[in-house]
Amino acid sequence: MIFLAIRYLLERRRQTVLTLLGVFFGTTAFVSVSGFFLGFQGYMVQQLVNNSAQVHIEARQDYLGPHDLDSSFFASDVGHVFWTPQPAGVKGYLGVQSPEAWYRRLDADPRVSAYSPILTAAALFNLGSVSVAANLIGCNPAQQAKVTSVANYMITGRFTDISTGGNRLILGDELMKRIGAGMQQTVLVSVGRNEAVPFKIVGRFSTGSRGVDLQAYGALADVQKVNFTPNRVNEIAVRLQDYRDADLLARSWSRLGPERVESWGDLSQNIKSVFSIQTTLRYFMITTVFIVAGFGIYNILNMTVSQKRQDIAILRAMGYDTFDIVMLFFAQGLIVGVFGTLFGLVCGYLFCRYLQTISFMQASPSNPEGHLHIALDPFIYLQASFLAVFSTAVASILPARAAGKLTPIDIIRQGG
């Protein structure tokens, strides 16, 4: 059957090549488009998800409601209380209530990759006559480097240089530009409740995000000291083995304590929507391409069945049964599908490699040449192979079944 199928394909080379090109371009398009979309999605995850924690365990602070202060000023038997104006402000805690309990939970959870206790304080950075307000983040640098990718964006110095303590700071590029500071200079840091404390600049980072680069990092103990809050942390930043588990874990952990637990998806709902739209658009485009290729295979095999009626009659007269005839034409579709898929996979891979050499984005420490991010995940190629062969198999079934139903007497009656 394979020999006859190949012979029939070689007899009509132009149609065979056109059919092969349909599968070839479909497979190449799937690999290229999927590589681009998944690569861009990976870039977005790196820039917007991994730059920060994937789960935030924060000290809870809620806005005061219209009657939250009733019990503090009035007896419980007072029926109606009207405030003019209504209470405003926030209520809650200044720090995580039981950080040690959270540390034990996180250490025991296999889904957690790393975590870092953090104390964030609004500070004023002074150098000469210049003052800039920015966030001062106290952390354990070794743990923070595992939770976020900030250590990968260091321009000068190492992120772990602040681990020795002694009032050392690593500043974002935007913050350094605004205060006009340089490496090894000393800036005065004040949180507004005490005199300014001198800190030495030992590092500089740049993520390309102005909001992130307008921050400063110091050792957790140093920031607790300047903030007059020893042993306090107001956030525990968590990184997971799989960032897609963040929503589920955040909902589960929020019932374990008074802290507010939020996932990266809760803070960036628009990013999750972009991911969903990308996935839907990718599969829609590729499905359309394979449907068109499938119709091409169906039409060509259907024409082949009509033109090979005499050959089918001879084969049936020689003793070939219905199954043999079906397999003959079905094999033609599979041969075209397999070879078209193989050529498409190779061409798609080479095209993705070429796209990786294009300087399309702004250069950054993580991508110095600004090249496109193209995914080369083997799962893409497995998906492309399955969809291409599946579409050609489905497109080959109807013509093959039609050929198998023909008998010599039917062909003679129809003038074959």
N, C-alpha and C positions, 0 to 999 in steps of 0.2 A: 504493500500500500504506500509506503513512504517513497519508493522508487517512482511509482506512477504519479504520486502527488507532486514530486519535484519535477517530473517531466512535463506535467500539465502547466506548472508555473513557468517553466523555461520556454514553453511554446508561445506564451503570451507575455513576453518580457516587459513590454511597456506598461500593461496593466499591473503586473506584479510589482514593478518598481514604484508605480504611483501608490499602490496599497502599502508597500513597505515604507514609503515616505510618510504616509499618514500616521502610522504607528511610531515611526522614528521621531517626527516632530512632536507628537503627543507626549512621548516619553521625555524628550529633551525639554519640552516646556514644563512638564511636571517637576523635573529635577531642578531646573533653573529657578522657576517661580517659588517652589517650596524652599530652596536654599536661600533665596533672597528674603522671603517673608520670615522664615524661622531665624535667619541671621539677624534681621532687623529686630525681631522680637527678643532675641538673646541680648542684643545691644541695649534695648530698652530696659530689660531686666537688670543688666549690669549697671546702667546709669541711674535708674530710678528706683530699683528695688534693693540691689546689693550695696549701693552707696550708703543706704541707711539700714536700720534693723528691719527684719521681716515681721517681727512681733514686738510691740512696745508694751511693757508693763509699767504703768505710770501711777504716781500718787493721784488719787481721785480728787478732782475739784469740779464742782457743779455750780451752775448759776442759781442764785437764790430765787425761790418762787414767791408768789404774792402772799402766802401765809406761812412761810417757813419759820418766821420769827414770832408767831402768835404765842406759842407755848413759853417763850423766853420772857415775855412781858405781861402776859395776861393769864389769869387762872383758867383751868380747864372747863369751868362751867360757863364761861363767857361764850354766848352763842355766835355772835357775828363780830368780826373785827375788820375795820376798813382802814387802810393805810393811805396817807396823803403826804408825800408821794409813796409809792410802793417800794418795799425793800429791794435793793440792788447790790450786786457784788457776787462774790463766789464763796462757796463753803467747801470744806473737805479737809485734806491733810497736806502738810508741807513736804512729806516724804513717804516712801514706801514703808508700810507699817511693820511688816515682818520679812525683811530681806533674806534672813538666813533660811526661813522656811521655803521661800521661793528658790533659793540656791539649791536646796536639797531636792526639790521637785524637778528642777531643770537637770540636775546631775543624773537623776534616775530615769529620765525620759530619753529613750533611744532616738527619738525624732529630732532632738535638739543637737545641733552641731556645735554651737558655742553661745555664750552669753557674757554680757559685760555690764556691771553696775555703773551707773552714771549719775553725776550731780551737775545739772545745768543751772547756771546763774546768769542773770542779766548784769553785765559789767560795763564799766566805762574805761576805755583804754586811752591813756594820755602819753604823748610824746612832745615835749616842748609846749607849744601853745595849741597843739592839735588834740582834740578829744573826739573819740568815736565810740558809739554805743554798739555792742555786739554781744553775742552769747559766749560765755566762758564754760567749756565743757571739761569736767573732771572725769577721768577714766583710768582704768588699768590698760596701758598701751598694748600689752601683749594680747589681752582678751579683746580689746576694741578692734585690733587689726584682724582678728578672726571673724568678728561680727559684721564689720563694714569693710569696704574696699578703700578707705581713706589712705591707708599706708601705701597703696599702689600709686597714689597721685603725688607723692613727695617729690618736690623739685630740688630742695636743698635739705641736707640732713636726713636723719632716720626718724621714723615715728617713735621708736623705742627710746629715743634720747631723753624723753621726759620721765622715763621710769625711775631714774636715779633721784628724783625729787629736787629739792633746793630751788623752788620757784622757777621752773623752766617752762617755756611756752613754745608751741608750734602754731603758727598763724596761717590762716588762709591767704591766698594771693590778693584777693580784693581788700581784705582788712589791712594788709601790709601797705598796699598802695594808698589807702585812704589816710593812714596815719604817717606815711612817709618813713617807715622804719626799714632797717636793714638787718642782716644777720648779726648776731652777737650783741645787738643793741639792747638796752634796758628800757622797758616801758612800765609805767605806773598803772596798776589795775585796782579799780575800786568798785565795790558792789553797792555803794551808796550809803552804807550804814557805818562805815569806819574809814580810817585814813587809807590813802592809796598805798599799795604794797608793790615793791619793784619785782618785776619778772624779767628774765633774760630770754631773748628769742633764739632758739636753737634749731629751728626748722621751719620750712615753708612748703605748703601744698597747694595744688590747683586742680579742681575737678571740672572746671568749665561751667559750673553752676554758680551764679553770683551769690545766691542765698547761702549755699554751703560754704563758699569761699570767704564769707563774711563771718567767720567763726574762729575761735581759738581753742586749742586743746592743751590741758595741763594734767599733771598727775592728780589722781583723785584726792589724796591726802592734802595736797597743796591747795586745791580749790575748796575743800571742806574747811581748811584753816582760814583762808581769806574771806570765806562766806560766814564764818563763825557758826558752822553747823557740823561739828565733829560726828563721824559715824553715820551721817545721813546721806541717803541716795534718793533721788526723786524719779529715777527710771531704771529699769533693767532692760537692756536691749538684747534681743534674742535672734539668733540665726538658726535656721532649720536645715535639715538634710535636703528637704524638698520644699521650695518656697510656695508651692501650690497647696501645702497643708496649713498655711498660715490662718486662713479664715476659720477652719474647723477647730484648730487648737486655741485660737483667741476666744471663740465662743465657749469652749470647754473650760479654759483657765479663768474666765471672767467670773465663774461661780465659786472659785476657790478662796477668794479674799475680797477685801473692800477696794482693791486697786482697779483702775480702768485698764483693760487689756484690749488693744487694738492691733489688727493686722495691717500690713502694708496696703491691702486691698481696701480696708475701711478708710484709709487716708487718701487713697488714689483710685476712686471708683472709675474715673475717666480712663485710666490706664488699662484696667481690666476690660472695659468696653472696647478699647482699641484692639486688644489681643483677640477678643471674640470676633470682631469685625474682620480682622486679618485672616483668621482661620476660615471663616465662612466664605470670604471672597476667594481665598486660595482654592478651596475645594470646588467652588462654583465654576471658576475659570477652567480648572483641570477637567472637571466632569464634562464641560462643554466640548473641550478639545477631543476627549476620548469618544464622546458620542458621535462627533463628526467623523472621526477615524473609523469607528465601528460601522457607520452607514456606508462608508466607502468600501470596506471589506465585504459587507453584505451585498452591495450592488454588483461588485465584480464577481463574486462567487455565484451569485444568482445568474448572471450573464454566462458564466462558464458552464453551469448546469444546462442552460438552454442550448448552448452551442455544442455540448458533448453528449447529446442524446444518443447519437449512433454509437459512440464509444460505450455508453452505459448499457445499451441494448446488447452489444457484443459481450461485455463483461458478464451481464446476467446470463446470457446464453452459455457462457463458458463455465458457469457454476458459481459465480460470486453471488452471495446472498445480500439481503438488505443491509445488514450490519457492515459488510465489507464496503458497500457503496457509500454508506454514511461516513465511515471512517476515512475513505478516500478524500472526500471533499472537506471533511472536518480537519484532516491533517494539513491540507493546504492552508487553511486559515491559521492553524497553530504555527506552522513553519514561518509564515509571514510575521505573525505576532512575536515569536521568539527572537527572530533575527532583527526585526525592527526595534524590539525592546533593548537588545544588547547594544546595537549601534547607538540608540538614543541615550542609554545610560553612560556610555563612554563619552559621547559628545556633550551631554549635560554636565558631566564631571569636569571636562576640560573647559567648558564655558564658565562654570562656577569658579574654577581656578583663575581664569582670566578676569572675572569680575572682582576677585580679591585684590587685583593689582591696581584697580582704579582708585585714584585719590578723589573721594567724593565729599568727605566730611571734614570738619575742622580738626586740625591736629590737636592731640591731647597727650598727656603722659602715658595713658593706657593704649593710645593709638597714635604714635608719633607721626606717621605718614598720612593719616586720615583716610585709610583704605576702607572700602565697603566691607561690612561684616556679612559673610556668606556662610551658611551652615552646610557642613559636609557630613551630617549624621547618616550612618548606614541605614537607619530606619526609613529615610526618604527614598533610598534606592530600592529597598524591599517593597515599599508601598507602590512605587512607580512600576516595578516588575509585576506585582500582583494585578494592579489595575489594567495595565496594558495587555497582559496575557488573558485576563478575565474578559475584557471588552472584545478582544478578537475571538475568543472562544464562543461568547454569546452571539456575536455577529455571524459566526460560521454555522451555528446550529440549524437555523431555518433553511438555508440553501442545502445543507447536507441532508436534512430530513426529507426535503423535497426530492432530492436526487435518489434517495433510498426507496421512495415510494414508486418510482418508475419501474415498469416491467416491459419486457420486449414487445408484448402484444399492444400495450398502451402506446408505445413509441411508434409502432407501425401504423396504428389507427390514426395517430396525430400527424402522420406524414413525416416522421423523423428519418 
